[in-house]
Amino acid sequence: MHSPASPSQTDTTSHNSPHHPITRQPSPPVTRSKNHIFKPNPKYALHTLISSGLPIAPTTYKQAAAIPEWRQAMLDEFQALKKNHTWSLVPSTSTQNIIGCKWVFRVKQNPDGSIARYKARLVAKGFHQRPGVDFTDTFSPVVKPATVRVILTLAISQNWHIHQLDVNNAFLQGTLTDRVYMQQPQGFTDPMLPDHVCLLHKALYGLRQAPRAWYCELRTFLLQSGFQNSKSDVSLFTFTAHGSILFLLVYVDDIIITANNAPVLRSFITRLATRFSLKDLGALSYFLGLEAIRTSHGLHLTQHKYIRDLLSRTHMQDASPVPTPLSPDAPLSLSDGSSPHDATEYRSVIGALQYLSFTRPDISFVVNKLSQYMHRPTTRHWEAIKRVLRYLKGTPHFGIFISAHTPLTLHAYADADWAGDIDTRHSTSAYVVFLGRNPISWSSKKQSTVARSSTEAEYRAIASASAELTWLRNLLHELRITLKQSPTIFCDNISATYVCVNPVLHSRMKHVAIDFHFVREQIAQGLLRVSHVHTKDQLADSLTKPLARSLFLSHRSKLGILPGPLSLAGA
């Protein structure tokens, strides 16, 4: 029996043949990874925002370990985990469900796009967890966008201080109640106990219950500090004592806090910092990808950097701008005869556009429309997305403007495009809610059933707006804001306004009894008013269908979507 060949040699014949010399294998090729060059898969490049000039984050531990900046980032993360007593090492047994972990890397950016720091994060492979064994409850709330806009409107109108905070390693703050076992992190195995596993005491990113554990930890601290948890939005906390008022908004590890008393605000931030490791980022300027620019007239909320990155990763940064996001002359349909388009790429961009609608109600309709084709996108749908991107190319600094000088009154515009979907003939409902002159909530949504008349379609839109106004009225009541008059819904369908207050057109409306009774009860109790408005003044019209250029631009301005100060300054 022959002995195995040496790893560096290959014998082409007998080992003892003098006429056939041993042939050596060629030297292994020098790969990109060995030269620390990491090229992302182009198919999935849309999943990661990569600004020009930024180093590409490594995807494996081996890649990161070869670069000093990333080695230091991993060491910093590991030391933070040890300091936090995140786990203890215990012997491994056959009865344990041991989950894996991996390192995830990201280049953190400043608002201007420059490098802030290299961030390494240890993430547990939560998909290996078993329900009822490693975790039970997992739900964790985040603040609603409308709540953010309401709080900012109140703070700006009363000239309050607004601060933003970032909790360091927030998920690591949560205490676990379940027994979770995890492998030791790659590159940091204890040399004295290499076969032991980590028994987690604190939550870790990637665990199913990590977001909930962090939220419960923060909520407990806030309640013990005298805050009250809002019933309308459980990610809103309020504090009132001795004339001081504080409002605190939580979106995972990002916090906005505003108060009418600067010393009380600073005192609470100091107290919060003694309990949790956090960064006080000062006055609100950059929150969840939103750029906030405060002036004496109010607050501009834009997503200029996000738009710039989106255009870059879709290779549309040099595209020619267009004045509207969707042409009214080219209706979209599910089956238009064009060839299929890559669904992964399509869905990725749709997700980015949905996030952009936080400050851009002018694209709400087209994003809702294009979202209906995510299961089977075609090149025609992709061309429509590219038009939206071209529209954003021409309006990157646009966003909603929150005026500092506005009455605190609620009113809404509700509209519907009857049978506008050419595939199903479903209608599209839309509403825009204003607090004074400031837009705080909007929606564009395809109705779930076919409406038999335009009156029915419009009435359902009124019902949706009425439900939103009811929630907002309750929210303002919790914030101790008293409305001087009942909210008003403006509708351009006179028959629908008649139906709201009188049992007319029974034969046409008897099958929508739930919406019918809900709206009428609100009106009968004096909690709501419905008024007619001319179609040209219907501000929700642009959220139901594509409009011609002049009308679209007029509605966009009236919706409070304006260029920010940077744009006005020529930036």
N, C-alpha and C positions, 0 to 999 in steps of 0.2 A: 504494500500500500504506500502510495506516495504521500509525503508530507505536504501540507498546504503551502502554496507559493507565498513569498514575501509580499507585503502590501505594495511595495514599490517595484515589483518585478512580475513579468508574465512569461512563462516558458511556452514557446510555440511548439516544441517537440519533446523528446525525452530529456530529462534533467541531465543525463550523462552524455548527451551527444556532443562531440567536439566540433561537428560541422555546422551546427545551428546555434549560434550564440544567443544568449538571453536578450530579449528585446525589452527595454524599459518603457514604462508608460510615459507619455508626455506630461509636462508640468501642468497642473490644473490651471484653467484660465482665470485671469483676474476679472472678477465680476464687479458690477456696479456697487453691490453692497460692501465689497471689500475696500472699495475706494470711497465709501460713505456717500454714495449717490443713490438716492431712493426715488424711483419713478412710480407715481401712483398709477393704478389701473385706469386707463382713460374711460372705460365704461362706467366706472363709479366715481369719476372725478367730481361729479356734481354734488356728491354727498358731503364734501368738505370745502369750506370757503378758503381759497388760497389767493391772497393778494400778491400782486407782482412784487418781486424783490424780497419776499419773505422766505426763509428756509423751510423746506418741507419737513414736517414732523416724521420721525421714524415710526414704523409700524410694528417692530418687534424689539424685544429686549436686547438681542444681539446687535442690532443696528444702533440702538441708543447707547449701549455700553462702550462703543468705540468713539464716542464724541464727548469731550469733557463737560460741555454745558448740560447735556442730558444726563450724564453720570451724576453730576451735582444735583440736578433736579430730582432724580430718584432717591439720592441720599437724603435730601431735605424732606421728601415725603415720608420715607421710612422712619426718620427720626421723629417727625411729627406724630406718626402712628404710635411709636413707642412711648413718647411723652404723654400721649392721650390714654395710655393703657388700653389700647384697642383690643388686644388679645393676650392670652397666656398660652404657653406651649404645654400640651398634654400628650401622653402616649396615644398612639393610634390603635384602634380596636376594629374588629370586623363588623361591629354593629353600628358604627358611625357612618353617616352619609357625608363624605368629605367632598366639598366643592373645590373647584380650581380658582385661580386668580390670574390676572395678567396686568401688565403695565400698559397704560394708555398715555399718549404724549400729544401735547398741543402747544403751539406758539401763541401766547396771549398778546393781544394788541392794545395799544392806546387808541383813543378816539381818532387821532390823526393817521392811524394805520401803521405807526412805528412799533417796534418790538417792545413789549412791556416786560416779559419774562418767559423763560422756558418752564413749562408746567408738566410734571409727571404725576400721574395719579394711579394708585393701585386699585384695581376694580375686581370685585368678586364676580365669579361666573354664576350669577343668580339663576340662570336657566337650568342649573343642575339641582336647584332646591326642590323639595317635595312638599306640596300643600299638606298642612296638618302635622308635618314633621319638623320642617325648618322654618315655617312661617304660617301665619293665620291671616290677620288683616293687613292690607297693603295700601288702601286708598289714602291719598294725601291731597288736600286741596291746594289750589293756587289762586291768587287774586284775579277777579274778573277784569277784563279790559275796561268795561264801563265804570267799574268802581274806581279804578285808577284815574280816569278822566274826571269823575265827579269830585274826588278828593283834591285833585290839582286845581279844578275850577274854584272850589271853595277856598283853597289856600291862596291862590293868586288874587281872587276878588277881595280878600281881606288882608293882603300883603303879609302873609305868614312866612316864616322861615321853612324851607324845604331841604332836608338832608337825605343823602343816600348812604347806605351802609352795605358792606359785603362781608358776610360771615365766612371766615377761613375754615375750610374743611367741614362744612356744615353737617354733612351726613355722618361724620365721625362723632358728632356731639350726642347723637341719639343713643339711648341705652336699650339694649336688646332684652327681650323677655323670653325669646326662644333660644334653644341651644343650637348653635350653628358652628360646624367644623370646616376649616379651610386649610388647604395646603400652604406651606410657607412660601413667601414670594420669591420668585426667581431672582438669583443674584444676592439674596440676603438670607440664605439658609443658615440657621445656627450651627456652627461647626461642632458644638458639644452635644447637640440634640438633633441630628439631621433627620431622624426618623419620626420625630414628633410632628403634631399638627397644631394648628392655631384654633383655640376655642375662643370665639369672638365674644367680647363683652360689650363693645360699642358697634354701632352700625358702620357699614362700609359701602362705598359706592358700588352699585351693581346688585346689592341684595334687594330682594323683592320688597322687604319691609323698611328699607333705609329711609325713603322720603317720609313715610308716616312716623317713624321713630324720631326723626329730626323735628317734624312739625309738632308732635306731642311734647317734646322737650321744650321747645320755644314757647308753645302755648301755655304750658304749666308755669313757666317763669313769668310770662306777662300777666297771667291771672293773679299770681302771687304778688305782683308789683302793683296791683290795683286797676289793671286794664279790664275792660269788658269785651267779650267776643261778640262781634256782630252776628245777628241771626240772618241777615240778608246776604252776607258774604263772610264766611268763617275765616277768611284770610285777612280780614280787617279787624283791627283792635282799636278801641277808643279809651281815652283816659280823661276824666274831668274831676278837678279838685281845686278849690280856692280860686276860682276864676281862670285857672290854667286848663287848656284843652290840647290834647295830643292825639293825632291820628297816625296809626302805623299800618303799613301795607306789607304783606309778605308774599314774595314769589320765590319759593324754594329758599335759596340762601341770599337773595337780594332783597333789601328792605328800603322802603321809602318812609320817612317819618317827618311829619310837619306839626308845627305848634304855634300858638299865638304868643308864647313866652320864650324868648331865647335862652335865658338862664335855666329854666326848667328843662328845655330841650337838651342843652349841653349836659345837665346833671343826669338825665336819664341815659343818654348815650354813654356816659362814663360808667354808670351802673351796669348797663348791658355789656360793656366791654370787660367788666370784671368777671362776668359769668361765661361769656363766649369770646373766643378769639375773633376779632373782626377788624375791618379797615373802615375808618370814617373817611369817606370819599368827598366830604364837604357838600357844598350846595349841589342840588340836582343838576346834572349835566349830561350823563350818559347812563341809561338804565335799560337793560334788556335789549340792547341794540337801538334804543331810541335816543336821539340827540335832543336835549332840552336846552333852548336858548331863551333866557329870561331878559325881558326889557321892561321899561317903565309902562309899556302898553299892555303887556301880557306875556304869555309863554308860547313859544313855537315848538311843536313836537314834529321832528322830521326823522327820516331813516336814510339820510344821504349816504353814509358809509355802507350801509347794508345794500342799498341799490347799486352802489359802485362795485361792490364785491360780486353781486349777482350778475351784473353785466360782464364782469371780467371772467367769471367761470363759465358763462354761456357764450363767450367770445362775441359779445354784442356791444363792446365798449366803443367801437368805431361805427356803429350803425347810424343811419340817418333818422332823426326824430320824426315822429308823427304827432298830430294835434289831439287825437282821440285814441283810446285804448282798443276800440272795436268799431269796425265799419258797419253802419246800418244797412249797407247795400249787399252784404255777403252773409246771410244767416247761416249759422252752424247747425249741423245735424249729425246724428250718430253714423249714418251710412251715406257718405258723400262720394263714394267711388274711388277715393284716393288710397294709396298704399299704407300699410300699418307703419307706425313709428315706435321707437324704443320706449316701452312703458316705464322703465326705471327712470330714464332721463326725464320723461314727461312729468311723472309724479313728483320727482325731486323739485322741479321748478315750480309746480303748482303749490307745493308746500311752502316754498319761499315766498311766493306771491300772497298766499293766505296770511303769512306773518306780516307782510307789508301793509295789509289792509288795516292794521292797528292804527295807523295814522293816515291812511289813504282810502276813505270811503269812495273815492272816484273810480277805484278799480274793483269794488266789491261785486258788482254785477258780472263783469267779465270773468273774474276768478270763480265765482259760483257757477257760471255757465261752463267754463272749461273743465271744472272739477267733475262734471257729469260724464266726461269721456275718459276718465282715468283707467277704466277697465279695458278699453279698446281704442287707444288714441291712433289717429292717422296723421299723415303729413299735413293735411289741411288744418287739423287742430294745432299741430306744432307751429305752423305758419301764424296762426292766431296768437299763440303764446309769444312768438317773436315780435308781433305787432305791439303787444302789451309792453314788452321790454323796450321797444323803440319809443313808445310813449313815455316810459320812465326815464329813458335816456335824455329826453328833452325837459323833464320836470324833476330832476333828482333832489332839489332843495325844497320841493313843495311838501307841505304837511298841514296838519290842523293847527289853527291858532286859537289859543285860549285867552280870551280878552279879560283884562283886569277890571274893566268897567262895564258890568252887565248886571241886570236885575236877576234875582234868583227865582225865575219862573220856569215851569215845565210846559213844553208844547212839542208836538210831534207832527210829522207829515207821513201819511200812509197812502200807498199807491199799489196798483197791480197791473200787470200786462196780461190781459185776458187771452188765454189759449195761445200764448206766444211760442211755446215749444212745438216745433213742427213735427217732432217724432211722436210725442204723446198728447199734445194739445193741453198739457197742464199749464196753469198760469204761474206767473212769478210774483210773489209778494215782496214788498219792501217797506221799510220805515226808517226814518231818521228822527231821533229825539234830541231836542236842544234844552240845555239849562241856560236860560237867558239867550245869548247869541252864540253859545258854544255848543258844538255837536259833541254829545257824550255817548251815544249809542246808536248803532245802525245795523241793519240786516237786509240781506237780499237772498231769497230762498224760493226754490220751486215748490209750489203747493203739492200736497201728497195725493190729491184727487182732482178729477176734472170738474171745473166749475161750469154750471149750465148757463150762466149769464155773466156779464161784466159786473153787474151789481153784486152777485155772489162772490166773485173774485175780489172785488174791492172791500166787501164786508169782512172777508177773512183777513185781509191785510189790516183792517181796522182792529179786528180782534187781537191779532198778534201785537200791534202797537199798544193796545190797551193793557195786555198782560205785562209788557215791558214797563209801561208807565206805572202800573201797580207796584211792581218790584222796586222801581226807582223811588216812588213816593215813600215806601216803607224804609228804604235805605236812608233817605233824607230825614225821615222822622227819627231814626236811630241816631243820626248825627245832629239832632236838635235843630233842624232847619225847618221852619214853618212856612209853608206856601201860602201866599196871600189869596190865591185863587186856584180853582181846580184846573188840572192840566187840560189842554185842548188838543184834539187830533184834527188836522186839516186833511180833507179828502176832496178830490175833484169830481167824484161821482155823486151827483145830487140824489139819485135814488138810494144809494147806500146810506147817505146821511139821514134820509127820511126813515129808513128801516131801523136806524139806531134808536129813534125816539118814539116811533109809532109802529103798531103791528100791521103794517101795510104789506102788500105783495106777498101774502101768506103762501100762495100756491108756488111761488118761486123760491121761498126761503124756508119752508117747513123742515127740510132735510138737514139744515145746518143749525139745529136747535141749540146745541151747546154754546157755540160762538154767539148765537143770537141772544140767549138769556144772559150770558156773561157780560156782554157790552151793555145791554139794556139795564141790568142791575147796577152797574157802575154809574150810569147816567142818572138813574132814578135816585140813587143815594147821594147825588151831588159830587161824586168823586171824579167825574169825567165829563167833558163836553166834546161834541163833534160839530165841526163847522165846515162849510163848503169853501173851496178855494179854486180859483181859475187854474186851468191846466198849465198855463205858462208860468204860474207861481208855485207849482207842485214840485217841491225840492226833492222828493223821493223818486221822481220820474227817471232820473239817470241811474237809479239802482234797479230798475225793472227791465230796461231794454237799451240798446245802443241809440244814441242821439246824434243828430247832425252837429257839426263843429260849433257853430255859433251858440246853439242852445246848450250844448254840453259845457262849453267854457263859462257861460253865464251861470249855470247851476253849480259848477265847481266852485266858483267864487262865493256864491251865496251859501254854500255848505261850510264855508270857513276854511277851505283848502287854499293856502296862500304860500308864496315863496318866503323862505326864512331870511333872516337878516344877512346871512353869509351870501345868499344869492343876490340880494339887493346891493351888497357891497362889491359884487363882481367876483366872488370866490368861485 
